[in-house]
Amino acid sequence: MDPQQTAGFAGFLAQTDALSKTILVVMLLMSIATWYLIITKSITIFLEQRKSARFLTAFWDAPSLAAVERHIGENHPEEPFSHLAWHAISAHRHHLGHPLRSDSAKLAEAGSGAEFLTRAMRRVIDEDTSRLESGLTVLASVGSTAPFVGLFGTVWGVYHALVAIGLSGQGTLDKVAGPVGEALIMTALGLAVAIPAVLAYNGFVRANRLVLSRLDSFAHDLYAVLTTGAHVGDPAVIVPMKPAATPQAASSLAKGA
């Protein structure tokens, strides 16, 4: 780094007061939280997309729901689609083993089997939606407040410049250069913190919207499969999930994601 730049930034830190240093610390914490969420959520979304693609391919190539259930039971669901399939199959199997009645002792089990399955799938989708949206509030808050935090520092720097002019009685450059420079730096730091947060928020919202749209479509298909006579967990009754499964279909789930 250029020694003059180092001296300049050191001089900026030396001339700032306690309030300005507090503003700098707040913006630093905002920036750290923003980049932490950007990195962790980007990695999570990338890995889940790959796992979801492999699971959907294996799901629709499976010979029966029994094979799907065995596969998910051996590999704990780690992404939204396998998570939804696991809970939907479990709810369907529960209904087959314990036919539900309208006068059930538990409100959670009231209604028909189709209604119970719908509630179970909706609950899982709501849980995945909440998980996907975690951290977005922080990004939205940083993106909307960081410019104003920097603007507050800007106003404080201009105030120092006016005080310097008032005390000296003359508005020479050497009297106002430091406070005005401090004000401009605060503005730049506020924008530098806010812009990545806003871009990341918009990107994650779009990615989540696409995932939830695909998850909703998969939920409709899964509901149709489960409510049209498919049997779960009964090795003696194999209901094909595809009209013409290839010879490699039966082993696709065993290979795993």
C-alpha positions in Angstrom: 0.0 0.0 0.0 1.2 3.5 -0.8 2.6 5.2 2.4 0.7 8.4 1.6 -2.6 6.4 1.5 -1.7 4.8 4.7 -0.9 8.1 6.3 -4.1 9.6 4.9 -6.3 6.8 6.3 -4.5 6.9 9.6 -5.0 10.7 9.7 -8.7 10.1 8.9 -9.0 7.8 11.9 -7.0 10.1 14.1 -9.2 13.1 13.5 -12.5 11.3 13.9 -14.3 11.6 17.3 -16.0 8.9 19.3 -19.3 9.2 17.4 -17.6 8.9 14.0 -15.7 5.8 15.2 -19.0 4.3 16.5 -20.5 4.8 13.0 -17.5 3.1 11.4 -17.8 0.1 13.8 -21.5 -0.2 13.0 -20.9 -0.2 9.3 -18.1 -2.7 9.7 -20.4 -5.0 11.5 -23.1 -4.6 8.9 -20.5 -5.4 6.2 -19.3 -8.5 8.0 -22.9 -9.8 8.5 -23.7 -9.1 4.8 -20.7 -10.9 3.4 -21.1 -13.8 5.8 -24.7 -14.3 4.6 -23.7 -13.9 1.0 -21.0 -16.6 1.2 -22.9 -19.1 3.3 -26.2 -18.8 1.5 -24.6 -18.9 -1.9 -22.8 -22.2 -1.0 -26.0 -23.6 0.5 -28.1 -22.8 -2.5 -25.5 -24.2 -4.9 -25.2 -27.5 -3.0 -29.0 -27.9 -2.5 -29.7 -27.3 -6.2 -27.3 -30.1 -7.1 -28.8 -32.4 -4.5 -32.4 -31.5 -5.6 -31.6 -32.2 -9.3 -30.2 -35.6 -8.4 -33.0 -36.5 -6.1 -35.7 -35.5 -8.7 -34.0 -37.6 -11.3 -33.8 -40.6 -9.0 -37.4 -40.1 -7.8 -39.0 -40.2 -11.2 -36.8 -43.1 -12.3 -37.7 -45.1 -9.2 -39.8 -48.3 -9.8 -42.2 -47.6 -6.8 -42.8 -45.3 -3.8 -41.5 -48.1 -1.6 -38.1 -47.7 -3.3 -38.3 -44.0 -2.8 -39.1 -44.4 0.9 -36.2 -46.8 1.4 -33.8 -44.5 -0.3 -34.9 -41.4 1.8 -34.8 -43.5 5.0 -31.2 -44.5 4.3 -30.2 -40.9 3.3 -31.7 -38.3 5.6 -33.4 -35.6 3.5 -31.1 -32.6 3.3 -32.9 -30.4 0.7 -36.5 -29.3 0.1 -37.7 -31.9 -2.4 -36.6 -35.0 -0.5 -37.8 -33.4 2.7 -41.2 -32.9 1.2 -41.3 -36.4 -0.2 -40.3 -38.0 3.1 -43.0 -36.3 5.1 -45.7 -36.8 2.4 -45.0 -40.5 2.2 -45.0 -40.8 6.0 -48.3 -39.0 6.2 -49.8 -41.2 3.5 -48.5 -44.3 5.2 -50.0 -43.1 8.5 -53.3 -42.7 6.9 -53.1 -46.2 5.3 -52.3 -47.7 8.7 -54.8 -45.6 10.7 -57.8 -44.5 8.6 -58.7 -41.0 9.8 -62.2 -40.0 10.8 -63.9 -36.7 11.0 -64.4 -37.2 14.8 -60.7 -37.9 15.4 -59.5 -37.2 19.0 -56.8 -35.0 17.5 -57.5 -31.9 15.5 -54.3 -32.5 13.5 -55.8 -35.8 12.3 -59.3 -34.6 11.6 -60.8 -34.9 8.1 -60.1 -37.3 5.3 -56.8 -38.8 4.3 -56.4 -36.3 1.4 -56.9 -33.4 3.8 -54.4 -34.8 6.2 -51.9 -35.2 3.4 -52.5 -31.7 2.2 -51.9 -30.2 5.6 -48.7 -32.3 6.1 -47.3 -31.1 2.7 -48.3 -27.5 3.3 -46.6 -27.6 6.7 -43.4 -28.9 5.2 -43.5 -26.2 2.4 -44.0 -23.5 5.1 -41.0 -24.8 7.0 -38.8 -24.9 4.0 -40.0 -21.4 3.0 -39.0 -20.1 6.4 -35.6 -21.8 6.2 -34.9 -20.4 2.7 -35.8 -16.9 3.8 -33.6 -16.9 6.9 -31.1 -14.1 6.8 -33.0 -12.1 4.2 -34.3 -9.7 6.8 -30.7 -8.9 7.8 -29.8 -8.2 4.2 -32.9 -6.0 3.6 -32.2 -4.1 6.8 -28.6 -3.5 5.9 -29.4 -2.5 2.4 -32.0 0.0 3.6 -30.3 1.5 6.6 -26.6 1.5 5.7 -26.9 4.6 3.4 -28.6 6.5 6.2 -25.9 5.5 8.7 -23.3 6.8 6.3 -25.4 9.9 5.7 -25.5 10.5 9.4 -21.7 10.4 9.4 -21.7 12.8 6.5 -23.8 15.3 8.4 -21.6 14.9 11.4 -18.5 15.7 9.3 -20.1 18.7 7.7 -21.0 19.9 11.2 -17.3 19.7 12.2 -16.4 21.7 9.1 -18.9 24.4 10.0 -17.6 24.5 13.6 -14.0 24.8 12.3 -15.1 27.7 10.1 -16.9 29.4 13.0 -13.9 29.1 15.3 -11.4 30.4 12.8 -13.6 33.0 11.3 -12.4 32.1 7.8 -13.4 29.3 5.4 -9.9 28.3 4.2 -9.2 24.9 2.7 -7.0 23.8 5.6 -9.9 24.4 8.0 -12.6 22.4 6.2 -10.6 19.8 4.2 -10.4 17.3 7.1 -14.1 17.4 8.1 -15.4 17.5 4.5 -13.1 14.6 3.6 -14.5 12.7 6.6 -18.0 13.4 5.5 -17.3 12.1 1.9 -15.7 8.9 3.3 -18.7 8.2 5.5 -21.0 8.6 2.4 -18.8 6.2 0.4 -18.7 3.6 3.2 -22.4 3.7 3.6 -22.9 3.0 -0.1 -20.2 0.3 -0.1 -22.0 -1.6 2.6 -25.5 -1.1 1.2 -25.0 -2.0 -2.5 -23.8 -5.7 -1.9 -26.6 -6.2 0.6 -29.3 -5.0 -1.9 -27.9 -7.0 -4.8 -27.6 -10.2 -2.6 -31.1 -9.7 -1.3 -32.6 -9.5 -4.8 -30.6 -12.5 -6.0 -31.6 -14.7 -3.0 -35.2 -13.7 -3.3 -35.2 -14.7 -7.0 -33.5 -18.0 -6.3 -35.9 -18.8 -3.5 -38.9 -17.9 -5.7 -37.7 -20.4 -8.3 -37.1 -23.1 -5.8 -40.5 -22.6 -4.2 -42.2 -22.6 -7.6 -40.6 -25.9 -8.5 -41.4 -27.3 -5.0 -45.0 -26.4 -5.4 -45.2 -28.1 -8.8 -43.5 -31.2 -7.3 -46.0 -31.1 -4.4 -48.9 -31.3 -6.9 -47.3 -34.2 -8.7 -46.5 -36.0 -5.5 -50.0 -35.5 -4.2 -51.4 -37.0 -7.4 -49.1 -40.0 -7.1 -50.0 -40.6 -3.5 -53.8 -40.2 -3.9 -54.2 -42.3 -7.1 -53.8 -45.7 -5.5 -50.1 -45.8 -4.7 -49.1 -48.1 -1.8 -46.3 -47.1 0.5 -44.0 -49.5 2.4 -45.6 -52.7 1.0 -43.0 -54.7 -0.9 -45.7 -57.0 -2.2 -47.5 -54.2 -3.9 -45.4 -52.3 -6.4 -47.0 -49.4 -8.1 -45.0 -48.2 -11.1 -44.2 -44.4 -11.0 -43.4 -44.4 -14.7 -45.2 -46.3 -17.4 -42.0 -47.7 -18.9 -39.1 -47.8 -16.5 -35.7 -48.6 -18.0 -33.7 -51.6 -16.7 -31.4 -49.1 -14.9 -34.2 -47.3 -13.1 -34.4 -49.8 -10.2 -30.7 -49.1 -9.3 -30.8 -45.4 -9.7 -31.8 -44.7 -6.2 -29.3 -47.1 -4.8 -26.5 -45.1 -6.3 -27.5 -42.1 -4.2 -27.1 -38.4 -4.8 
